[in-house]
Amino acid sequence: MTSVTVYGPGCKRCETTARMVSEAAAKLGIEVEIEKVTDARAIAMAGVISTPGLAVDGRLVHAGGLPDPAKLEGWLAA
């Protein structure tokens, strides 16, 4: 199972990012566990300067704005 963390205050872009992860995982046939981190201190400690941030299996792969769908699929498939 792939672990995905979405970092952000719970804004619309953060929710959209989580939905994009779910949709990409379903498309690829990958089982994912999505964790949402909304605590500002935890977000900063993860190295996310601009939200939403996205980590796959503990590795920060994106920060700021919605992720590119093709890149998202690549991160999940790796």
LUMZA-205709 format. One record per residue: residue number from 0; residue in one letter; x, y, z of N, C-alpha, C in turn. Coordinates in steps of 0.1 Angstrom, whole numbers, plus 5000, padded with zeros to 4 digits. Layout:
<rs>
r num->NUM, residu->A, n.u->X, n.v->Y, n.w->Z, ca.u->X, ca.v->Y, ca.w->Z, c.u->X, c.v->Y, c.w->Z
...
</rs>
This chain:
<rs>
r num->0, residu->M, n.u->5008, n.v->4988, n.w->5000, ca.u->5000, ca.v->5000, ca.w->5000, c.u->5009, c.v->5012, c.w->5000
r num->1, residu->T, n.u->5005, n.v->5022, n.w->4992, ca.u->5012, ca.v->5035, ca.w->4991, c.u->5007, c.v->5045, c.w->5001
r num->2, residu->S, n.u->5015, n.v->5051, n.w->5008, ca.u->5011, ca.v->5061, ca.w->5018, c.u->5013, c.v->5075, c.w->5012
r num->3, residu->V, n.u->5002, n.v->5083, n.w->5012, ca.u->5002, ca.v->5096, ca.w->5007, c.u->4998, c.v->5106, c.w->5017
r num->4, residu->T, n.u->5005, n.v->5117, n.w->5019, ca.u->5002, ca.v->5127, ca.w->5028, c.u->4999, c.v->5140, c.w->5021
r num->5, residu->V, n.u->4988, n.v->5146, n.w->5024, ca.u->4984, ca.v->5159, ca.w->5018, c.u->4986, c.v->5169, c.w->5029
r num->6, residu->Y, n.u->4995, n.v->5179, n.w->5027, ca.u->4997, ca.v->5190, ca.w->5037, c.u->4990, c.v->5202, c.w->5033
r num->7, residu->G, n.u->4982, n.v->5208, n.w->5042, ca.u->4975, ca.v->5220, ca.w->5039, c.u->4964, c.v->5223, c.w->5049
r num->8, residu->P, n.u->4959, n.v->5235, n.w->5049, ca.u->4949, ca.v->5240, ca.w->5060, c.u->4935, c.v->5234, c.w->5058
r num->9, residu->G, n.u->4933, n.v->5226, n.w->5047, ca.u->4920, ca.v->5221, ca.w->5045, c.u->4912, c.v->5229, c.w->5035
r num->10, residu->C, n.u->4919, n.v->5237, n.w->5027, ca.u->4913, ca.v->5245, ca.w->5017, c.u->4908, c.v->5237, c.w->5005
r num->11, residu->K, n.u->4901, n.v->5244, n.w->4996, ca.u->4895, ca.v->5237, ca.w->4984, c.u->4906, c.v->5230, c.w->4976
r num->12, residu->R, n.u->4918, n.v->5237, n.w->4974, ca.u->4929, ca.v->5231, ca.w->4966, c.u->4934, c.v->5218, c.w->4973
r num->13, residu->C, n.u->4935, n.v->5218, n.w->4987, ca.u->4939, ca.v->5207, ca.w->4994, c.u->4930, c.v->5195, c.w->4992
r num->14, residu->E, n.u->4917, n.v->5198, n.w->4993, ca.u->4907, ca.v->5187, ca.w->4991, c.u->4907, c.v->5182, c.w->4976
r num->15, residu->T, n.u->4909, n.v->5191, n.w->4967, ca.u->4910, ca.v->5187, ca.w->4953, c.u->4923, c.v->5178, c.w->4951
r num->16, residu->T, n.u->4934, n.v->5182, n.w->4957, ca.u->4946, ca.v->5174, ca.w->4956, c.u->4943, c.v->5159, c.w->4962
r num->17, residu->A, n.u->4937, n.v->5158, n.w->4973, ca.u->4934, ca.v->5145, ca.w->4979, c.u->4925, c.v->5137, c.w->4969
r num->18, residu->R, n.u->4915, n.v->5144, n.w->4963, ca.u->4906, ca.v->5137, ca.w->4954, c.u->4914, c.v->5133, c.w->4941
r num->19, residu->M, n.u->4923, n.v->5141, n.w->4937, ca.u->4932, ca.v->5137, ca.w->4925, c.u->4940, c.v->5125, c.w->4928
r num->20, residu->V, n.u->4945, n.v->5124, n.w->4940, ca.u->4953, ca.v->5112, ca.w->4944, c.u->4944, c.v->5100, c.w->4944
r num->21, residu->S, n.u->4932, n.v->5101, n.w->4949, ca.u->4923, ca.v->5089, ca.w->4949, c.u->4920, c.v->5085, c.w->4935
r num->22, residu->E, n.u->4917, n.v->5095, n.w->4927, ca.u->4913, ca.v->5091, ca.w->4913, c.u->4925, c.v->5085, c.w->4905
r num->23, residu->A, n.u->4937, n.v->5091, n.w->4907, ca.u->4949, ca.v->5086, ca.w->4900, c.u->4952, c.v->5071, c.w->4905
r num->24, residu->A, n.u->4951, n.v->5069, n.w->4918, ca.u->4953, ca.v->5056, ca.w->4923, c.u->4943, c.v->5046, c.w->4918
r num->25, residu->A, n.u->4931, n.v->5050, n.w->4917, ca.u->4921, ca.v->5041, ca.w->4912, c.u->4923, c.v->5037, c.w->4897
r num->26, residu->K, n.u->4927, n.v->5048, n.w->4889, ca.u->4931, ca.v->5046, ca.w->4875, c.u->4942, c.v->5036, c.w->4873
r num->27, residu->L, n.u->4952, n.v->5037, n.w->4882, ca.u->4964, ca.v->5028, ca.w->4882, c.u->4962, c.v->5015, c.w->4889
r num->28, residu->G, n.u->4951, n.v->5013, n.w->4896, ca.u->4949, ca.v->5001, ca.w->4903, c.u->4958, c.v->5000, c.w->4915
r num->29, residu->I, n.u->4962, n.v->5011, n.w->4921, ca.u->4971, ca.v->5011, ca.w->4933, c.u->4963, c.v->5015, c.w->4945
r num->30, residu->E, n.u->4965, n.v->5007, n.w->4956, ca.u->4959, ca.v->5010, ca.w->4969, c.u->4966, c.v->5021, c.w->4976
r num->31, residu->V, n.u->4960, n.v->5031, n.w->4980, ca.u->4966, ca.v->5042, ca.w->4988, c.u->4959, c.v->5045, c.w->5001
r num->32, residu->E, n.u->4967, n.v->5050, n.w->5010, ca.u->4962, ca.v->5055, ca.w->5023, c.u->4965, c.v->5069, c.w->5023
r num->33, residu->I, n.u->4955, n.v->5078, n.w->5024, ca.u->4957, ca.v->5092, ca.w->5023, c.u->4956, c.v->5098, c.w->5037
r num->34, residu->E, n.u->4966, n.v->5105, n.w->5042, ca.u->4966, ca.v->5112, ca.w->5054, c.u->4966, c.v->5127, c.w->5051
r num->35, residu->K, n.u->4957, n.v->5135, n.w->5058, ca.u->4957, ca.v->5149, ca.w->5057, c.u->4962, c.v->5156, c.w->5069
r num->36, residu->V, n.u->4972, n.v->5164, n.w->5067, ca.u->4979, ca.v->5171, ca.w->5078, c.u->4975, c.v->5186, c.w->5077
r num->37, residu->T, n.u->4968, n.v->5191, n.w->5087, ca.u->4964, ca.v->5205, ca.w->5087, c.u->4971, c.v->5214, c.w->5097
r num->38, residu->D, n.u->4979, n.v->5208, n.w->5106, ca.u->4986, ca.v->5216, ca.w->5116, c.u->4997, c.v->5224, c.w->5110
r num->39, residu->A, n.u->4997, n.v->5237, n.w->5111, ca.u->5007, ca.v->5246, ca.w->5105, c.u->5021, c.v->5242, c.w->5109
r num->40, residu->R, n.u->5023, n.v->5239, n.w->5122, ca.u->5037, ca.v->5235, ca.w->5126, c.u->5041, c.v->5222, c.w->5119
r num->41, residu->A, n.u->5033, n.v->5212, n.w->5118, ca.u->5036, ca.v->5200, ca.w->5112, c.u->5039, c.v->5202, c.w->5097
r num->42, residu->I, n.u->5031, n.v->5211, n.w->5091, ca.u->5033, ca.v->5214, ca.w->5076, c.u->5047, c.v->5220, c.w->5075
r num->43, residu->A, n.u->5050, n.v->5230, n.w->5083, ca.u->5063, ca.v->5236, ca.w->5082, c.u->5075, c.v->5226, c.w->5085
r num->44, residu->M, n.u->5073, n.v->5217, n.w->5094, ca.u->5084, ca.v->5208, ca.w->5098, c.u->5086, c.v->5198, c.w->5086
r num->45, residu->A, n.u->5076, n.v->5196, n.w->5078, ca.u->5077, ca.v->5187, ca.w->5067, c.u->5084, c.v->5193, c.w->5055
r num->46, residu->G, n.u->5087, n.v->5206, n.w->5056, ca.u->5094, ca.v->5214, ca.w->5046, c.u->5085, c.v->5220, c.w->5035
r num->47, residu->V, n.u->5072, n.v->5220, n.w->5038, ca.u->5062, ca.v->5225, ca.w->5028, c.u->5061, c.v->5240, c.w->5031
r num->48, residu->I, n.u->5065, n.v->5248, n.w->5021, ca.u->5065, ca.v->5263, ca.w->5021, c.u->5052, c.v->5268, c.w->5016
r num->49, residu->S, n.u->5047, n.v->5262, n.w->5006, ca.u->5035, ca.v->5266, ca.w->4999, c.u->5025, c.v->5254, c.w->4998
r num->50, residu->T, n.u->5013, n.v->5256, n.w->5002, ca.u->5003, ca.v->5245, ca.w->5002, c.u->4995, c.v->5245, c.w->4990
r num->51, residu->P, n.u->4989, n.v->5234, n.w->4986, ca.u->4990, ca.v->5221, ca.w->4992, c.u->5004, c.v->5214, c.w->4989
r num->52, residu->G, n.u->5008, n.v->5206, n.w->4999, ca.u->5020, ca.v->5198, ca.w->4997, c.u->5016, c.v->5184, c.w->4996
r num->53, residu->L, n.u->5025, n.v->5176, n.w->4990, ca.u->5021, ca.v->5162, ca.w->4988, c.u->5034, c.v->5153, c.w->4990
r num->54, residu->A, n.u->5033, n.v->5143, n.w->4998, ca.u->5044, ca.v->5134, ca.w->5001, c.u->5039, c.v->5120, c.w->4997
r num->55, residu->V, n.u->5047, n.v->5112, n.w->4991, ca.u->5044, ca.v->5099, ca.w->4987, c.u->5054, c.v->5090, c.w->4994
r num->56, residu->D, n.u->5050, n.v->5081, n.w->5003, ca.u->5058, ca.v->5072, ca.w->5011, c.u->5069, c.v->5080, c.w->5018
r num->57, residu->G, n.u->5065, n.v->5091, n.w->5024, ca.u->5073, ca.v->5099, ca.w->5032, c.u->5083, c.v->5109, c.w->5025
r num->58, residu->R, n.u->5082, n.v->5109, n.w->5012, ca.u->5091, ca.v->5118, ca.w->5004, c.u->5082, c.v->5129, c.w->4998
r num->59, residu->L, n.u->5086, n.v->5141, n.w->5002, ca.u->5079, ca.v->5153, ca.w->4996, c.u->5081, c.v->5154, c.w->4981
r num->60, residu->V, n.u->5071, n.v->5154, n.w->4973, ca.u->5072, ca.v->5154, ca.w->4959, c.u->5066, c.v->5167, c.w->4953
r num->61, residu->H, n.u->5058, n.v->5174, n.w->4960, ca.u->5051, ca.v->5186, ca.w->4954, c.u->5048, c.v->5196, c.w->4965
r num->62, residu->A, n.u->5048, n.v->5208, n.w->4962, ca.u->5043, ca.v->5219, ca.w->4971, c.u->5039, c.v->5231, c.w->4963
r num->63, residu->G, n.u->5027, n.v->5236, n.w->4966, ca.u->5022, ca.v->5248, ca.w->4960, c.u->5013, c.v->5245, c.w->4948
r num->64, residu->G, n.u->5000, n.v->5247, n.w->4949, ca.u->4991, ca.v->5245, ca.w->4937, c.u->4988, c.v->5231, c.w->4935
r num->65, residu->L, n.u->4979, n.v->5229, n.w->4925, ca.u->4975, ca.v->5215, ca.w->4922, c.u->4986, c.v->5208, c.w->4915
r num->66, residu->P, n.u->4989, n.v->5195, n.w->4918, ca.u->4999, ca.v->5187, ca.w->4911, c.u->4995, c.v->5184, c.w->4897
r num->67, residu->D, n.u->5004, n.v->5183, n.w->4888, ca.u->5002, ca.v->5179, ca.w->4874, c.u->4997, c.v->5164, c.w->4874
r num->68, residu->P, n.u->4986, n.v->5161, n.w->4868, ca.u->4980, ca.v->5148, ca.w->4868, c.u->4990, c.v->5137, c.w->4863
r num->69, residu->A, n.u->4997, n.v->5140, n.w->4853, ca.u->5007, ca.v->5130, ca.w->4848, c.u->5018, c.v->5128, c.w->4858
r num->70, residu->K, n.u->5023, n.v->5138, n.w->4864, ca.u->5034, ca.v->5137, ca.w->4874, c.u->5028, c.v->5129, c.w->4886
r num->71, residu->L, n.u->5016, n.v->5132, n.w->4890, ca.u->5010, ca.v->5125, ca.w->4901, c.u->5009, c.v->5110, c.w->4899
r num->72, residu->E, n.u->5005, n.v->5106, n.w->4887, ca.u->5005, ca.v->5092, ca.w->4884, c.u->5019, c.v->5086, c.w->4884
r num->73, residu->G, n.u->5029, n.v->5093, n.w->4880, ca.u->5043, ca.v->5089, ca.w->4880, c.u->5048, c.v->5087, c.w->4895
r num->74, residu->W, n.u->5044, n.v->5096, n.w->4903, ca.u->5048, ca.v->5095, ca.w->4917, c.u->5042, c.v->5083, c.w->4924
r num->75, residu->L, n.u->5029, n.v->5081, n.w->4921, ca.u->5022, ca.v->5069, ca.w->4927, c.u->5027, c.v->5056, c.w->4922
r num->76, residu->A, n.u->5031, n.v->5056, n.w->4909, ca.u->5035, ca.v->5043, ca.w->4902, c.u->5049, c.v->5039, c.w->4906
r num->77, residu->A, n.u->5057, n.v->5049, n.w->4910, ca.u->5071, ca.v->5046, ca.w->4913, c.u->5073, c.v->5037, c.w->4925
</rs>
